[in-house]
Structure formats: structure tokens, C-alpha cells
Amino acid sequence: MLTLQAQRELQHADLVLGFKTVLYVVKPWLADAEVRPMTYRDQEEVLEYAGTQAQQGKRCVVCCWGDLNVSASELLARVRRRAGKVKLVPGISSVQVAMARSGISLEDAVFITLHKRAEDDDLAEAVHYLKERRRHVIMLPRPFDLMPAGIAKGLLDAGVSGDLPVKVYQELSLDDEVRWGGTLKECSELAQEFSDLSILVFLSGKTPVTEPKP
Ligand SMILES: C[S@@+](CC[C@H](N)C(=O)[O-])C[C@H]1O[C@@H](n2cnc3c(N)ncnc32)[C@H](O)[C@@H]1O
């Protein structure tokens, strides 16, 4: 799912940075670049270093999962604070892959990310759309306090129908991809834990065309 343009940027990079798990995926396309993994704790220092390298004319590539215009604005803002010029290279988002797996179209769906700072009523927007039942809801959970079972419980408590079809996809397009499907009620009772690389699709709009099994 890495685009040809992204591969080219990586091949010509002097410095490549990103969270460790992301760097693991792009590693086969690196040539001679210096590689700097970062964590949530040291990302400011690593990005600061990249900023100084960029000022010296080095080609720095910051990698993120999927597409950087989907729920990655905090990282993007941190990069922008350090770099005068940032070129955005679009990627294939987990949202697009989830839509392909569940057979839905973006125009029939709304996207909600919980992958951000906690708010008073995180689920309010989803409750609104799911009760309306006009659009599917594609949702990123919040590792690890607002994950599929907890989200489903919250939605049920807020009055969303228990028979609503739900899909959970983990590690989409990677070697260990996992797919789960059931009702909202079944999702709320799930003992199965999902990793931080998981996405939910609530099928509440027009009937989707389910993709045949690969
Ligand atoms: C900070 S957001 C960034 C989203 C990313 N920019 C994208 O376009 O997919 C990270 C979240 O995206 C979701 N995600 C990213 N890659 C995924 C994958 N391969 N499979 C399932 N979910 C994924 C997970 O919910 C993860 O916690």
C-alpha cells in the first residue's frame, strides 16, 4: 500500500524518521538514509534534530501510517513548526482500506477519530449519526481507553440499536490482518483485545457491497 511516490521519496531521503512500527514497514525502500525512530516521549527532540538537518539542506522524510491528512494533524503541526517547507505526499489511509473491506463508499459515510485528546462526550457525534442511520460511521478508536468493546458499550448506553452491524479491522493490509464482524451488542461483549492499529466501521447507511474473501 506504499505508493510509488512515497517509495521514491524514501529512496532519495537523507534522513527518515517516524514511530518505530511505521519505520519497520518502510525499511525495505530505504537506500542510504540515516534512520531516526521516535516515541511519543522523545518526538520533540527527534523532530528538532530533523529541523536542523533540513535547514542544512538535507532531505528529511517523516513517515506516518496511511495518509497524513487523516488523523495525523498533531504530528503534522509539530513538523510544520520546525520546517519552512513541507511537501505532503498522500498515502493510502486505513480508512480507504476499511471501506474496501466493508464495501462502502466515502459519500455514504462519516469519519470520526477518537485518536485525540479525551473530550467530555467523545461519542456524542457518533451517537448522532448512528441514530440517524443515514450514513455509515468509520471510526478510529483511542488506544487504549476507548477501544471497540468500550465504544460499543458507550453507544448502547446512549441508545444506539444493539442490532447495528459492526466491523473491526486490525492491522489492515499488513501480514497479520484481523477482521471481526457482528452486531453492536456482540461487539460490546467482546473479550478479544485489539491492537492500537484497529479501525471500526458501523454499517448504518445504504446497504454495502461486501468484498469477496481474498
Ligand atoms: C494517528 S492515526 C493515523 C491514521 C493514518 N494517518 C491513516 O490514514 O490511517 C493512527 C490510527 O489509525 C488507525 N490505523 C492506521 N493504520 C491502520 C491499519 N493498517 N489497520 C487498522 N487501523 C489502522 C488506527 O486506529 C491507529 O491507531
Ligand as a Chemical Component Dictionary entry (heavy atoms), coordinates in Angstrom:
data_LIG
# 
_chem_comp.id                   LIG 
_chem_comp.type                 NON-POLYMER 
_chem_comp.pdbx_formal_charge   0 
_chem_comp.three_letter_code    LIG 
# 
loop_
_chem_comp_atom.comp_id 
_chem_comp_atom.atom_id 
_chem_comp_atom.alt_atom_id 
_chem_comp_atom.type_symbol 
_chem_comp_atom.charge 
_chem_comp_atom.model_Cartn_x 
_chem_comp_atom.model_Cartn_y 
_chem_comp_atom.model_Cartn_z 
_chem_comp_atom.pdbx_ordinal 
LIG C1  C1  C 0  -2.859 8.636  14.456 1  
LIG S1  S1  S 1  -3.971 7.727  13.496 2  
LIG C2  C2  C 0  -3.356 7.946  11.893 3  
LIG C3  C3  C 0  -4.249 7.415  10.789 4  
LIG C4  C4  C 0  -3.495 7.289  9.490  5  
LIG N1  N1  N 0  -2.979 8.566  9.090  6  
LIG C5  C5  C 0  -4.329 6.673  8.370  7  
LIG O1  O1  O 0  -4.509 7.311  7.337  8  
LIG O2  O2  O -1 -4.759 5.526  8.535  9  
LIG C6  C6  C 0  -3.478 6.089  13.871 10 
LIG C7  C7  C 0  -4.687 5.190  13.911 11 
LIG O3  O3  O 0  -5.094 4.867  12.583 12 
LIG C8  C8  C 0  -5.617 3.548  12.542 13 
LIG N2  N2  N 0  -4.789 2.748  11.631 14 
LIG C9  C9  C 0  -3.692 3.142  10.977 15 
LIG N3  N3  N 0  -3.207 2.145  10.208 16 
LIG C10 C10 C 0  -4.035 1.094  10.370 17 
LIG C11 C11 C 0  -4.081 -0.234 9.853  18 
LIG N4  N4  N 0  -3.150 -0.688 8.996  19 
LIG N5  N5  N 0  -5.095 -1.045 10.239 20 
LIG C12 C12 C 0  -6.038 -0.603 11.092 21 
LIG N6  N6  N 0  -6.036 0.631  11.625 22 
LIG C13 C13 C 0  -5.053 1.472  11.278 23 
LIG C14 C14 C 0  -5.551 3.021  13.977 24 
LIG O4  O4  O 0  -6.778 3.336  14.609 25 
LIG C15 C15 C 0  -4.424 3.854  14.570 26 
LIG O5  O5  O 0  -4.487 3.928  15.980 27 
# 
loop_
_chem_comp_bond.comp_id 
_chem_comp_bond.atom_id_1 
_chem_comp_bond.atom_id_2 
_chem_comp_bond.value_order 
_chem_comp_bond.pdbx_ordinal 
LIG C1  S1  SING 1  
LIG S1  C2  SING 2  
LIG S1  C6  SING 3  
LIG C2  C3  SING 4  
LIG C3  C4  SING 5  
LIG C4  N1  SING 6  
LIG C4  C5  SING 7  
LIG C5  O1  DOUB 8  
LIG C5  O2  SING 9  
LIG C6  C7  SING 10 
LIG C7  O3  SING 11 
LIG C7  C15 SING 12 
LIG O3  C8  SING 13 
LIG C8  N2  SING 14 
LIG C8  C14 SING 15 
LIG N2  C9  SING 16 
LIG N2  C13 SING 17 
LIG C9  N3  DOUB 18 
LIG N3  C10 SING 19 
LIG C10 C11 SING 20 
LIG C10 C13 DOUB 21 
LIG C11 N4  SING 22 
LIG C11 N5  DOUB 23 
LIG N5  C12 SING 24 
LIG C12 N6  DOUB 25 
LIG N6  C13 SING 26 
LIG C14 O4  SING 27 
LIG C14 C15 SING 28 
LIG C15 O5  SING 29 
# 
